[in-house]
Amino acid sequence: MKKVLFVCTGNTCRSPMAQGLCNKIAKNLNLDIEAQSAGVATISGLPVSENAKAVCREYGVDISSYRTKYIEDIDLSQFDRIYVMSNSHKDALIYKGADKNKITVLAEDKGGISDPYGGDLEIYRKCRDELYSAIENSVKEL
């Protein structure tokens, strides 16, 4: 089984949405992938944002029980691939000792995945759809 990690800043919006969406995509495509997520600037144990939960539910993905994880609370070496939302997340992980060859910026050609934090449902839907498209393209390469 391939293990992938999605990383954003607070681990309350983008990366937990990515985790849930990736696990759904992997199941739908019969891929042997398990996704997790974490944040570079958070504390472990916080709930996911309500809008993130709502827009994932629209895709049949339940992230309501997910709790944040701080990047330093997990072993980065256990992951085959680490997907980040921006170059700053990539830099933070490299600084913390992650293998730079395992890190991919999602939608890098479009400047990464923008942060919906504090936005309305439409902003979250746009983010979810960007994530879905980027993940669907990326996991096929694993």
Backbone as numpy.savetxt, mean C-alpha at the origin, in Angstrom:
# Nx Ny Nz CAx CAy CAz Cx Cy Cz
5.09 -18.65 -1.79 4.25 -17.46 -1.79 5.13 -16.22 -1.79
4.78 -15.27 -2.64 5.48 -13.98 -2.69 4.86 -13.06 -1.65
5.72 -12.39 -0.90 5.24 -11.43 0.10 5.59 -10.03 -0.37
4.56 -9.17 -0.41 4.78 -7.79 -0.82 4.34 -6.85 0.29
4.99 -5.70 0.33 4.68 -4.69 1.34 4.37 -3.38 0.62
3.30 -2.73 1.06 2.94 -1.41 0.56 3.23 -0.40 1.66
3.89 0.70 1.29 4.32 1.68 2.28 3.87 3.08 1.86
3.29 3.81 2.82 2.98 5.22 2.63 3.44 5.96 3.89
2.88 7.11 4.14 3.32 7.92 5.28 2.70 7.43 6.59
1.38 7.57 6.71 0.71 7.28 7.97 0.09 5.91 8.07
0.03 5.16 6.96 -0.55 3.81 6.94 -2.02 3.81 7.35
-2.72 4.92 7.05 -4.16 4.98 7.34 -4.99 5.10 6.07
-4.37 5.36 4.94 -5.13 5.54 3.69 -4.56 4.68 2.56
-3.51 5.18 1.90 -3.01 4.55 0.69 -2.52 3.12 0.87
-1.60 2.90 1.79 -1.02 1.56 1.89 -2.01 0.50 2.39
-2.91 0.79 3.36 -3.88 -0.25 3.70 -4.88 -0.51 2.56
-5.22 0.55 1.80 -6.08 0.33 0.63 -5.34 -0.56 -0.36
-4.06 -0.27 -0.59 -3.26 -1.06 -1.51 -3.16 -2.51 -1.06
-2.97 -2.72 0.23 -2.89 -4.08 0.78 -4.17 -4.85 0.47
-5.31 -4.25 0.80 -6.59 -4.92 0.56 -6.85 -5.16 -0.92
-6.57 -4.17 -1.73 -6.78 -4.30 -3.18 -5.86 -5.36 -3.77
-4.60 -5.36 -3.35 -3.66 -6.35 -3.87 -4.08 -7.77 -3.52
-4.52 -7.97 -2.29 -4.95 -9.31 -1.89 -6.16 -9.75 -2.72
-7.05 -8.81 -3.04 -8.20 -9.13 -3.88 -7.76 -9.44 -5.31
-6.88 -8.62 -5.87 -6.38 -8.85 -7.22 -5.67 -10.19 -7.31
-4.82 -10.49 -6.32 -4.10 -11.77 -6.31 -5.07 -12.95 -6.29
-6.11 -12.84 -5.48 -7.11 -13.91 -5.42 -7.83 -14.06 -6.76
-8.24 -12.92 -7.34 -8.96 -12.96 -8.62 -8.12 -13.52 -9.75
-6.81 -13.25 -9.73 -5.91 -13.71 -10.79 -5.20 -15.02 -10.45
-5.56 -15.61 -9.32 -4.94 -16.86 -8.88 -3.43 -16.73 -8.71
-2.99 -15.61 -8.14 -1.57 -15.37 -7.90 -1.25 -15.70 -6.45
-0.10 -16.30 -6.23 0.32 -16.69 -4.89 1.07 -15.53 -4.23
0.28 -14.51 -3.84 0.84 -13.28 -3.27 0.10 -12.95 -1.98
0.87 -12.52 -0.99 0.28 -12.01 0.25 0.80 -10.58 0.46
-0.13 -9.64 0.62 0.25 -8.24 0.81 0.07 -7.81 2.26
0.98 -6.93 2.70 0.90 -6.27 3.98 1.18 -4.79 3.74
1.06 -3.98 4.79 1.36 -2.56 4.62 1.92 -1.97 5.91
2.55 -0.80 5.74 3.15 -0.10 6.88 3.34 1.37 6.51
3.68 2.17 7.51 3.90 3.59 7.30 5.25 4.04 7.83
5.81 5.07 7.20 7.11 5.58 7.62 7.00 6.63 8.73
5.79 7.16 8.94 5.61 8.21 9.96 4.29 7.99 10.68
4.23 6.92 11.46 3.02 6.58 12.19 3.41 5.84 13.46
2.41 5.46 14.23 2.62 4.53 15.34 1.74 3.32 15.06
2.13 2.20 15.52 1.34 0.98 15.30 0.06 1.01 16.11
-1.03 0.50 15.51 -2.29 0.31 16.22 -3.40 1.29 15.94
-3.19 2.27 15.07 -4.24 3.24 14.76 -5.21 2.67 13.72
-6.47 3.12 13.72 -7.43 2.64 12.72 -7.21 3.30 11.36
-7.74 2.66 10.34 -7.72 3.18 8.97 -8.76 4.29 8.86
-8.54 5.23 7.96 -9.50 6.33 7.79 -10.85 5.79 7.31
-11.91 6.46 7.73 -13.27 6.04 7.36 -13.48 6.06 5.85
-12.95 7.07 5.18 -13.13 7.14 3.73 -12.39 6.02 3.01
-11.23 5.63 3.52 -10.50 4.50 2.94 -11.32 3.22 3.07
-11.91 3.02 4.23 -12.77 1.84 4.44 -13.94 1.86 3.47
-14.57 3.03 3.34 -15.78 3.15 2.50 -15.49 2.86 1.03
-14.42 3.43 0.49 -14.16 3.23 -0.94 -13.66 1.82 -1.23
-13.00 1.19 -0.28 -12.60 -0.20 -0.47 -13.81 -1.13 -0.43
-14.75 -0.82 0.45 -15.99 -1.61 0.51 -16.70 -1.61 -0.83
-16.64 -0.49 -1.55 -17.27 -0.41 -2.87 -16.67 -1.41 -3.85
-15.47 -1.88 -3.60 -14.80 -2.90 -4.43 -14.85 -4.28 -3.78
-15.63 -4.40 -2.70 -15.73 -5.69 -2.02 -14.53 -6.02 -1.16
-13.80 -5.00 -0.73 -12.59 -5.19 0.08 -12.85 -4.60 1.47
-12.69 -5.43 2.49 -12.94 -5.00 3.87 -11.61 -4.76 4.59
-11.30 -3.49 4.86 -10.08 -3.16 5.60 -10.43 -2.56 6.97
-11.67 -2.77 7.40 -12.16 -2.13 8.64 -11.42 -2.57 9.89
-10.88 -3.77 9.90 -10.19 -4.25 11.11 -8.68 -3.98 11.07
-8.20 -3.43 9.98 -6.77 -3.17 9.85 -6.31 -2.10 10.84
-5.13 -2.27 11.40 -4.52 -1.30 12.28 -3.13 -0.96 11.74
-2.74 0.29 11.89 -1.47 0.75 11.34 -0.28 -0.01 11.90
0.78 -0.03 11.08 2.06 -0.61 11.50 3.16 0.38 11.15
4.00 0.65 12.11 5.17 1.49 11.89 6.23 0.64 11.21
6.88 1.20 10.23 7.85 0.46 9.41 8.94 -0.20 10.24
9.32 0.41 11.35 10.38 -0.18 12.18 9.88 -1.33 13.05
8.57 -1.57 13.04 8.02 -2.69 13.81 7.93 -3.98 12.98
8.43 -3.93 11.75 8.39 -5.14 10.91 9.77 -5.40 10.30
9.99 -6.63 9.89 11.26 -7.04 9.29 11.14 -6.88 7.76
11.80 -5.86 7.24 11.71 -5.58 5.81 12.31 -6.67 4.93
13.23 -7.45 5.47 13.90 -8.48 4.67 12.97 -9.63 4.28
11.83 -9.75 4.95 10.92 -10.86 4.65 10.11 -10.66 3.37
10.19 -9.45 2.78 9.36 -9.14 1.62 10.14 -9.29 0.31
9.46 -9.88 -0.67 10.05 -10.05 -2.00 10.05 -8.74 -2.77
9.05 -7.90 -2.52 8.91 -6.62 -3.21 8.27 -5.62 -2.26
8.74 -4.39 -2.30 8.16 -3.31 -1.50 7.69 -2.22 -2.45
6.42 -1.93 -2.40 5.83 -0.88 -3.23 5.57 0.35 -2.38
6.04 1.49 -2.85 5.87 2.75 -2.13 5.06 3.73 -2.99
4.56 4.77 -2.33 3.69 5.72 -3.01 4.46 6.90 -3.61
5.70 7.12 -3.16 6.47 8.27 -3.64 7.97 8.00 -3.49
8.75 8.83 -4.13 10.20 8.72 -4.00 10.67 9.01 -2.58
9.95 9.88 -1.86 10.35 10.15 -0.48 10.18 8.91 0.41
9.16 8.10 0.13 9.00 6.85 0.87 10.15 5.89 0.53
10.51 5.85 -0.75 11.63 5.00 -1.17 12.91 5.42 -0.45
13.17 6.72 -0.41 14.37 7.23 0.27 14.36 6.87 1.75
13.20 6.99 2.40 13.08 6.67 3.82 13.40 5.20 4.08
12.92 4.32 3.20 13.16 2.89 3.38 14.62 2.54 3.15
15.23 3.15 2.16 16.65 2.90 1.91 17.46 3.37 3.11
17.10 4.52 3.67 17.77 5.04 4.86 17.65 4.05 6.02
16.50 3.36 6.11 16.27 2.40 7.19 16.85 1.02 6.87
17.56 0.90 5.74 18.26 -0.34 5.44 17.58 -1.29 4.48
16.48 -0.90 3.88 15.79 -1.78 2.93 16.64 -1.92 1.66
16.53 -3.05 1.02 17.22 -3.32 -0.24 16.59 -2.48 -1.34
17.34 -1.51 -1.87 16.79 -0.59 -2.87 16.33 -1.32 -4.13
16.88 -2.51 -4.40 16.48 -3.27 -5.59 15.11 -3.92 -5.44
14.59 -3.96 -4.21 13.27 -4.54 -3.97 12.16 -3.49 -3.97
12.55 -2.20 -4.07 11.58 -1.11 -3.91 11.13 -0.58 -5.27
9.82 -0.44 -5.42 9.22 0.13 -6.63 8.26 1.23 -6.22
8.37 2.38 -6.88 7.42 3.46 -6.67 6.21 3.19 -7.58
5.03 3.03 -7.00 3.82 2.82 -7.80 3.53 4.06 -8.64
3.17 3.85 -9.88 2.81 4.95 -10.80 3.90 6.02 -10.82
5.15 5.58 -10.78 6.27 6.53 -10.74 6.25 7.48 -11.94
5.83 6.97 -13.09 5.77 7.80 -14.30 4.74 8.92 -14.18
3.84 8.80 -13.20 2.81 9.82 -12.97 3.08 10.60 -11.68
4.27 10.44 -11.12 4.61 11.14 -9.89 4.19 10.41 -8.63
3.88 9.12 -8.75 3.46 8.33 -7.59 1.97 8.40 -7.36
1.54 7.97 -6.19 0.13 7.95 -5.81 -0.10 9.08 -4.81
-0.97 10.02 -5.17 -1.19 11.18 -4.29 -1.96 10.79 -3.03
-1.69 11.52 -1.97 -2.26 11.25 -0.65 -3.67 11.82 -0.56
-4.68 10.98 -0.30 -6.05 11.47 -0.19 -6.41 11.98 1.20
-5.47 11.88 2.15 -5.76 12.20 3.55 -6.48 13.54 3.67
-7.62 13.52 4.36 -8.41 14.73 4.58 -9.36 15.06 3.44
-9.29 14.29 2.35 -10.15 14.56 1.21 -11.52 13.91 1.34
-12.40 14.25 0.40 -13.74 13.67 0.41 -13.73 12.30 -0.29
-14.89 11.67 -0.38 -14.97 10.33 -0.97 -14.47 10.30 -2.41
-14.72 11.34 -3.17 -14.26 11.37 -4.56 -12.74 11.34 -4.65
-12.07 12.05 -3.76 -10.60 12.04 -3.73 -10.11 10.63 -3.39
-10.77 9.99 -2.44 -10.40 8.62 -2.06 -10.69 7.63 -3.19
-11.78 7.82 -3.90 -12.09 6.94 -5.04 -11.02 7.07 -6.12
-10.61 8.29 -6.38 -9.56 8.52 -7.38 -8.27 7.81 -6.95
-7.91 7.94 -5.69 -6.72 7.27 -5.16 -6.87 5.76 -5.27
-8.01 5.24 -4.87 -8.26 3.78 -4.94 -8.10 3.28 -6.36
-8.66 4.01 -7.31 -8.59 3.58 -8.70 -7.17 3.65 -9.25
-6.41 4.67 -8.83 -4.99 4.76 -9.22 -4.23 3.57 -8.64
-4.49 3.26 -7.39 -3.85 2.12 -6.74 -4.19 0.82 -7.45
-5.46 0.62 -7.73 -5.90 -0.63 -8.35 -5.17 -0.85 -9.68
-5.14 0.17 -10.50 -4.49 0.08 -11.81 -2.99 -0.19 -11.66
-2.33 0.55 -10.78 -0.89 0.39 -10.60 -0.56 -0.99 -10.03
-1.36 -1.47 -9.09 -1.11 -2.77 -8.48 -1.35 -3.88 -9.48
-2.45 -3.78 -10.22 -2.77 -4.81 -11.21 -1.63 -4.96 -12.21
-1.05 -3.86 -12.64 0.08 -3.91 -13.57 1.35 -4.45 -12.90
1.58 -4.08 -11.66 2.81 -4.45 -10.96 2.87 -5.91 -10.55
1.79 -6.45 -10.03 1.84 -7.83 -9.50 2.00 -8.87 -10.59
1.64 -8.54 -11.79 1.83 -9.48 -12.89 3.30 -9.72 -13.17
4.16 -8.81 -12.72 5.61 -8.93 -12.94 6.29 -9.81 -11.89
5.57 -10.14 -10.82 6.20 -10.92 -9.74 6.40 -12.38 -10.11
